[in-house]
Each structure stands twice: as structure tokens, then as C-alpha cells.
Amino acid sequence: MRSWGTLILAALVASFGWAQRICQSPDSLYVDSTGAARTMHLLIYVPPNTTEFTIAVFDQADDEQVGQPSSFVLFAPDGSEAMKLTNFQRNAWSEYRVAVNGRWGVWRLTVTGPQPSQGQRQTVRNYFLVRTIGEVDLFVKPEPVVLVRGLRFAEPRFGGQPVHNLFVQVPELTRVRFNFVRPREEQTVNVKLQPPDGVVAEQRWGGLPRGSLEFLEVTGANLRGLWRLTISEVKGVYALGIEQELRVFFTDKPLMPMPQTVRVATFVAGENSLVPARLDITSPQTANETYVAFTDRNGFAALFLLPGITYRITASRGFEYEPQTVFVTADAKAFSVPVKRVLKRPEGWYCGDTHTHTVYSDGNDTPAQMVEAARGEGLDWFVLTDHGVGPIIQHVLMAHQEALPLSEPGKFVVIPGEEFTTLNYHANVINGTVLELPTAPLQQVIDAVLKADSEERPMTIKLNHPHWSGTAKAPELARQLERLPLIELWNDGSGMQTTLLWWELLGKGIKVFAETGTDSHNRKTSRLGHRRTYVYLGNETLTAANIVRALREGRSFLSRGALLLFTVNGSLPGSTVSGSPVTVKVWAQSVQPIDRIEIVHNGKVVQTITADGKTEVETEISLPVSDGWLLAQVFRKDDPMPLAMTNPVFVRTAK
């Protein structure tokens, strides 16, 4: 094996000459065949005056016999594919010269791990180094996640020292959080963070024990500058994530300029009110760097933009609002951008997301970031449901501990929860946790929650995504239940299968109500609230207790893009009415043209109201019915999934 010094010397005396700028990754990077470390993105900043550079990979060939080899693909700043790196070599540098052709900005090298041969189950890996030669920077931009995915580094394999020196570019911030998963063995993967000259900051460790998610939180009046992050005694593998997704360079003298601070405010057009919103930020030079930000509860945020670039910034706030776009440069210093209200929600209705994950299980974002995203997507409440089972819930409680102080009853509510996770079923506990063992039957877990439920601390539980392939026995288990408060629709890719299962349970006399959530594991790519549940509180205060009561009583409807109010004899979903015929009132408003509204009685469509592409429909009909239940659902044209669906009103015709 070559020594580290030999590798450096080889780089310096290569045909590129002593004067060439070299940026090189630590020893070593790696990808493998699992979801945890299958993909790695390395970024390259190319300044406007650079005309060419070289990218090189040491030991690019896979370490084992594989069925499908690793792939190394280079993308230009606009996101288009520029080159496949196919000169795979073992124990040598594979070099690729790249002509810039005016395409300055952030390039991306995406490395995807190998796959094992057919029939082989063990993990296969590829350890390697990457360097750039020329007037460019090599860097990474770690997302917050560390447990299931995230940026991973391994101990040296190519003669390097067990020390990784990384340089973190921190803009004008007052707080930064570094997330780590380190080996359980003490005195390995030691972390030292050194501030720039003149920066005064406090550093605090928190989180879970070694081997789980730990974090290093840094606070100060202004943390701006280039920080040195030294990881020493590197053994095994460690993972690094950064909540603020800062750039981490493999050089202490990056060419990329420090981003400039630009203040932004988001408001509702025509209403003169500031609101939290989501901001999607991109440019032809930075399309390879996903940049999503959210304005705070007061509608303000600081963006960090590179000079000399015109950014496209789109503000949105869930499907009740129409996104708006502006173009901004770092010279703007401050600007505002509106969102436009397109749906008018009736008083007393509040929307939320019943299924979300954070970095404490298999999510991408911290609890605080998920709170920020829920506000920015126009939600009034949401439930944190990290995976847990039995007494193994320390990580679930840690997520609650971080998120609950951000709850503001009456304005925005965080509800603590848990996705009780077994091989046969997943079930979300809402407003608490349970300590049943992973071997507990589903009915036993449900009954444990029902026993803990009280007026002082309402709790409920839902069966998650019954037709998801990962819990294939869930539909069978559901049919054996005697009691089930809630069932989750639209989150298992089964079309109407789960809806039909729900209707089957209703037909058996089980008073089970439907709800939906996003099951979001990443606030960027799976927007909170793109499926949402609306609950009716009327004049009651927006609190966790009142929301849970509304869910367990069925005062709710589910939506993918429409508002839907439904009453039978003046009573809301969840109620029981008497007599026949009944008076049914329906009002729907949608962001997309409505094709029809269906009234369903005991699992069969008994009335279809055509809408002819309108976006708002209101109607009242008299409907003869037998004993059972009624609900309404709204459809757009050529889509088998409803835009919105209500919970049932129960009908008793006997006097």
C-alpha cells in the first residue's frame, strides 16, 4: 500500500506541475450497497475565470466482486450530465480533464455505490479518495441527517493519518448545529472545532449517547468565518450532518466567496399580513445545491447568496396559496415576496400532518426544522412520529424535547407521537407513547392507548399505510380487530385499496375514522401537508388536546388539494343522525377544476354531483337512506384518487 506522502508527492510531480492548486478529500470516502451510504455528492466550485480543471479518483474500482459496479457521474452547474467517469482503476489515480466552456458555478460529482451479485446478500463497498487539480474548490454540503443516510467517512485505507481536517464556511449566523454518529468505542473519532480569529462562541454537546445521534451546538453573536473542524483518532466509520447545511471545504483557503446576507419577508398578497412560507432558491450556477429555506413565525428570514449570481426565489405556503417568484441578487440586501391565497378556509377548521419523521429516527431534518417547515407549509399543527417500539424510545422523547417548546397553543401546535414499529404493522400513537413490546399484537397496542386516553390527556392511535409492502400482514391484522380509532389513507401506493378496507371495517360496525399525513422524511422533497387532515374545533382553542379529540371523534376531512364541508341534517362528520330521507349539504373549493362530487352510502356511490370543471361547488340534496353511514369525496378529471374525502356521518333510521 502506498504511503500518504507518496500519494501527495505523486500529485505534485504529475504532469500538472508544482503550481497547480490541489484539493483532496480525507482518507477515506466510501459508498456501499445499502441505503445508509449508497449515494455521496461531492461539489466543485468553479470560479468565472477558470477554463478547465481535473478531477481524479484514487482506487475508483470496487473493493469486492459486485453485480453492478459503482458509478461516478459529473454534472454541470445547471444540473445537466457533463461526464461519466469510467476509467476505473485499483490502487491508482483515475484522472479526468474537464473543459468548463463558460459553465462556472457549482459542479457535482455523484457517486452511487455498487450492488451485490444476484443472490448475494452481503454489503459490498467502494473506498476511494477524490481530488481536484486547478483553480477550483472541492467541498461537500452535509444535510442534517446522520442516522440512516448522511455523509460518512471511514478510517484511512490508503496510508493516510487517522485525522480529518475539514473547513466549514459559516455565514452570518448566531447558531450552528453539527450532528454526529460516532463509534461507541471511547477515545475514537474525537471532535475539535476551532473558530476563526476574533469569533467568540460557546460550544455545547447534546443528544444521545455515542453510537447514536450526538450534536455539537455552537452559539455566538456572529459566527461568520472559516471554522476548522478536526476529527482525530478516526476508526471505523462516522457520519456528519449540519443542520444549516453549510459548505465544508477540503482546503483552508477556498476560492468561493463568503455568501452575503440578504433579508427576506413573506406576506399574503392583498391582505398586508406577514406569514411563514417556504422559499425554493436556485440559479443557473447553483442548481446542484438544493437550497430550501423557510421564513420564521413572523415571516422573516436571512438568506445567504453568492455575489455575482441572479437567484430565482419562489415563495409558497401549501396548496391553499399560489406560489410567487422573484429574481434577486446578493446586492439586494433585503426584499419581500408574496404568496397569493386561492382557497378560503371556513372558520373553525385547522389543518395538520399526522405522520412525520426527524433525524432521531430515519428523517432528514431536526425537530426544529420540521416545526419550521410545518409553519411554512401553512399548517396549524403536526404530529412528530419518529419510529420507536417498546421501551426503546429515548430518541423519540429527545425529538419531543426539542420540538415541544416551539409549540404555541392558539397559534401553532406540536403534538408528540410515536410510530410504533414492528415487522407486521406500523401504528402512530398520537399525543404520547406506549411501552408495549414489539411482539405485542396490534389490538393489544391499540387497547393500551385507549386505556391511557383521558379527557385531561387525550390520546389516540392509527393504523399506518396498511397496504405498504413493508407490513404485508397489516390488512389481515386490521380485519381481525374489534377496536380501531383511526386508519391512514393515501400513504401506501395502493390506490383505493386502503379506502375499501376502511369501508369494510365500517361495514362490520367498527367506528373507525380516516385521516392522512405525508409520512415526510425530508421537508424538501416530501413537503409537509401535501396530504393533510383538517379538524373542526369551532370556537375551541387550538390545542393538542382539542385536536386529538376532533380526530378521535371524526370531526375531520382529508385533502390533497381541496376544501370539503359535508353535513347530514346539519351535523358534521363523526355525528349520528336519525331518520330518512336526510338533507345532505356539500361545499367544495379546489385549486384544480372539480370533475365531480360523490356521496357514498355504506361503501357505494349513491349520488354524483357533476361540477363541469368549476373550482367551487355548493349543493343541497334530499337523500333517502337506510341504516349505515354517509360521506362525500371530491374528484378531478382522470384521477382515481380523491382530492378530498370526509369522514362519515352515521345514520339510524329506526324510530
Buried (B, 14 or more C-beta within 10 A) or exposed (E): EEEEEEBBEEBEEBEBEEEBBBBBBBBBBBBBBEEBBBEBBBBBBBBEEBEBBBBBBBBBBBBBEBEBBBBBBBBBBBEEEBBEBEBBEEEBBBBBEBEBEEBBBBBBBBBBBBBBEEEBEEBBBBBBBBBBBBBBBBBBBBBBBBBBBBBBBBBBBBBBEBBBBBBBBBBBBEEBBBBBBBBEEEEBBEBEBEBEEEBEBEBEEEBBEBEBBBBBBBBBEBBBBBBBBEBBEBBEBBBBBBBBBBBBBBBEEBBBEBBBBBEBBBBBBEEEEBBBBBBBBBBBBBBBBBBBBBBBBEBBBBBBBBEBBEBBBBBBBBBBBBBBEBEBBBEBEEBBBBBBBEBEBEEEBBBBBBBBBBBBBBBBBBBBBBBBBBBBBBBBBBBBBBBBBBEEBEBBBBBBEBBBEBBEBEEBBBBBBBBBBBEBBBBBBBBBBBEBEBEBBBBEBBBBBBEBBEEEEBBBBBBBBBBBEEBEEBBEBBEEBEEBBBBBBBBBEBEBBBBEBBBBBBEEEBBBBBBBBBBBBBBBEBBBBBBBBBBBBEEBEBBBBBBBBBBBBBBBBBBBBBBBBBBBBEBBBBBEBEEBEBBBBBBBBBBBEBBBBBBBBBBEEBBEBEBEEBBBBEBEEEBEBEEBBBBBBBBBEEEEBBBBBBBBBBBEBEE
